[in-house]
Amino acid sequence: MQKNNFNIEKITITQVREVMLKKHYSFFEKGDYNINIIGIRSENNVANSFDDFMLSIYKKNNDWIKKYYPITTDAGTYWLENPMNVKGTAILIPNQYKSAYKIGTHKDYEALTQKEKVEVWRDDNKDNILDFDIAKKEWGFFGINIHRSNPYTESSQVNKWSAGCQVFKKVADYNDFMKDCNISKKYYGNSFTYTLLKTTDFKT
């Protein structure tokens, strides 16, 4: 699927845990619905595809659950070419953002919304190529939320659905994800850690 033969179906929880611990990130293993929310960005730097993944890993009745969903972790072509911010369009930098999210409101519906600072690159050259690593960096509150695209079915292209947010392709996947987050909230409060990895972190 990717240049390093990344296949989300074959990635094991053990592999994910090893990558997380190697980076000195937290990996939650105690208690039911203590969700590890992990985005995995593809190597493709051409914008507008839902070519990334969201992993949701947690225990239920002491058994591990692994779910994965197609998402985008970067902005669509429209916002790259028409930045909201004069500094350029935000691209979330891979890292672990501890307790940075809460269940809140994105536009008029429930989503995971940013509540602590995150770090982004500012892509300011107004083309459809995602400038990883070479753009200017900035920490702050940018409304880099985790939300859905099409409210009725799914979207084939990112377009205006993301100006830097982490966006689900399919509404059914998103509803399933938010259902788990709401259960987790009852156990651990309204605070969620989000980790963004890359497919190249997994040597397969």
C-alpha positions in Angstrom: 0.0 0.0 0.0 2.8 2.4 0.9 6.5 2.6 -0.1 7.5 0.6 2.9 4.8 -2.0 2.3 2.7 -0.6 5.2 -0.5 -2.6 5.7 -2.8 -1.4 8.5 -4.5 -4.7 8.7 -1.3 -6.5 9.5 0.0 -4.0 12.0 -0.3 -5.7 15.5 -0.9 -4.0 18.8 2.5 -5.3 19.9 4.1 -3.4 17.0 2.3 -0.2 17.8 3.3 -0.5 21.4 6.9 -1.0 20.5 6.9 2.0 18.2 5.3 4.2 20.9 7.7 3.1 23.7 10.7 3.5 21.4 9.7 7.1 21.0 9.1 7.4 24.8 5.4 8.0 24.3 2.7 6.9 26.7 0.8 3.7 25.7 -2.3 3.1 27.8 -2.7 -0.5 29.0 -4.6 -0.3 32.2 -8.4 -0.3 32.5 -11.3 -0.7 30.0 -11.6 1.9 27.3 -8.4 3.7 28.1 -8.1 4.6 24.5 -4.8 5.0 22.6 -5.8 7.4 19.8 -3.2 7.2 17.1 -3.0 8.8 13.6 -0.7 7.2 11.1 0.3 9.5 8.2 1.2 8.0 4.8 4.3 9.0 2.8 2.2 10.6 0.1 2.8 14.3 0.1 0.2 15.1 -2.6 -2.9 16.6 -0.9 -6.6 15.7 -1.1 -6.7 12.0 -0.4 -8.0 10.1 2.7 -4.8 8.0 2.6 -3.9 8.1 6.3 -5.3 6.0 9.2 -6.7 6.4 12.7 -6.0 3.6 15.1 -8.1 3.2 18.3 -6.6 0.6 20.6 -7.9 -0.2 24.1 -8.9 -3.0 26.4 -12.4 -4.3 27.0 -13.0 -6.9 29.7 -9.2 -7.4 29.7 -9.1 -8.2 25.9 -7.4 -5.9 23.5 -9.4 -4.2 20.8 -7.8 -2.7 17.7 -9.9 -0.6 15.3 -8.7 1.4 12.3 -10.3 3.9 10.0 -9.4 5.8 6.9 -8.7 9.5 7.6 -6.6 12.4 6.5 -4.1 14.0 8.8 -3.5 17.0 6.6 -5.3 19.7 4.8 -7.1 19.4 1.5 -6.1 21.2 -1.7 -8.5 24.0 -1.3 -7.1 25.2 2.0 -3.5 24.7 0.8 -4.1 27.0 -2.1 -6.3 29.4 -0.1 -4.8 29.5 3.4 -7.0 30.6 6.3 -3.8 32.0 8.0 -1.4 34.5 6.4 1.5 32.3 7.7 0.2 29.3 5.7 -1.9 26.2 6.1 -1.4 24.2 9.2 0.0 20.6 9.0 0.1 18.8 12.4 3.7 17.6 13.2 4.0 14.0 14.3 4.3 13.8 18.1 2.3 12.8 21.1 0.0 15.5 22.4 -0.9 14.5 25.9 -4.3 15.4 27.2 -4.6 17.9 24.3 -8.2 17.0 23.3 -11.6 16.9 24.8 -15.1 16.0 23.6 -16.5 19.4 22.5 -18.2 21.0 19.5 -16.8 21.3 16.0 -19.1 23.6 14.1 -22.5 22.2 15.2 -21.7 18.6 16.1 -19.7 16.6 18.6 -16.0 16.1 18.0 -12.7 15.9 19.7 -11.5 19.5 20.0 -8.1 20.9 20.8 -7.7 22.0 24.4 -3.9 22.2 24.7 -1.2 23.5 22.4 0.0 21.4 19.4 2.8 22.0 16.9 2.2 22.5 13.2 4.2 23.3 10.1 3.0 26.3 8.1 2.8 25.5 4.4 2.7 28.9 2.7 3.5 28.3 -1.0 -0.1 27.7 -2.1 0.3 24.5 -4.0 -1.2 21.0 -3.5 2.1 19.5 -2.2 2.3 19.0 1.5 5.5 20.5 2.8 6.6 18.1 5.6 9.7 18.9 7.5 10.7 22.0 5.5 8.0 24.5 6.5 8.2 26.8 9.5 7.0 25.4 12.8 4.6 26.9 15.3 3.1 25.9 18.6 -0.3 27.1 19.7 -4.1 26.8 19.6 -5.2 26.4 16.0 -8.4 24.4 16.2 -6.7 21.3 15.0 -9.8 19.1 15.8 -10.6 15.5 15.1 -13.9 15.3 13.2 -15.8 13.8 10.3 -16.2 14.8 6.6 -19.6 14.0 4.9 -22.3 13.9 7.5 -24.4 11.3 5.6 -22.0 8.8 4.0 -18.4 9.3 3.1 -16.1 11.6 1.1 -13.9 10.6 -1.8 -11.6 13.7 -1.6 -10.6 16.0 1.3 -11.2 19.3 -0.5 -12.6 21.8 2.1 -13.2 19.1 4.8 -9.8 19.8 6.4 -7.8 22.9 6.9 -5.4 21.0 9.1 -7.7 18.9 11.2 -7.7 15.1 11.5 -10.7 14.1 9.5 -12.6 10.8 9.1 -13.5 9.7 5.5 -16.7 7.7 6.6 -19.4 9.0 8.9 -20.1 5.4 10.2 -16.5 5.1 11.3 -16.6 8.4 13.0 -19.7 7.6 14.9 -18.2 4.4 16.1 -15.1 6.2 17.2 -17.0 8.9 19.1 -19.1 6.3 20.8 -16.0 4.7 22.2 -14.6 8.1 23.2 -17.8 8.9 25.1 -17.5 5.6 27.0 -13.9 6.4 27.8 -14.9 9.8 29.1 -17.1 8.2 31.7 -14.1 6.3 33.1 -11.3 8.8 32.7 -12.8 12.2 32.3 -13.0 14.5 29.3 -9.3 14.4 28.3 -7.7 12.5 25.5 -4.2 12.1 24.2 -3.6 12.1 20.5 -0.4 10.6 18.9 0.5 11.2 15.3 2.9 8.6 13.8 4.1 7.9 10.2 3.9 4.7 8.2 7.7 4.9 8.1 7.8 4.3 11.8 6.8 0.7 11.1 9.5 -1.3 9.4 7.5 -4.1 7.7 
